[in-house]
Amino acid sequence: MKIRVKLWGIPTIDAPSKYENEIQLEFDGSTVKDLIQHLLSEIEPKNRNLVVDEKGKNSPGLIILINGKLVSDSNRYNKQLRGGDFIELVLAGG
């Protein structure tokens, strides 16, 4: 499926060219967790722990918006994605 993704405050390998702005992504997964796992290879290795810990658990400081709506429930990483969705991943804090 094709989705649009924007990363805010998450340093990436090819920044600023690849993930500085919104991108379209051909994506085979179905959940937010699948998306994060897919994107980890693009995140600077030294900064991956900002998104997931060493056990692969997602950071509680990661804010997720799907189509402009905040997803904040405890099951947010299992949220199903659909073709055409716009997902924003925002690293909270500074």
URKABEL-V644231 format. One record per helix or strand of 3 or more residues. SS is the DSSP state (alpha for helix, beta for strand). FROM is the first residue (numbers start at 0). LEN is the number of residues. If there is no record, write none. Layout:
# URKABEL-V644231
ss=<SS | SS>
from=<FROM | FROM>
len=<LEN | LEN>
This chain:
# URKABEL-V644231
ss=<beta | beta | alpha | alpha | beta | beta | alpha | beta>
from=<1 | 22 | 31 | 44 | 61 | 68 | 75 | 85>
len=<7 | 4 | 11 | 6 | 5 | 3 | 3 | 6>
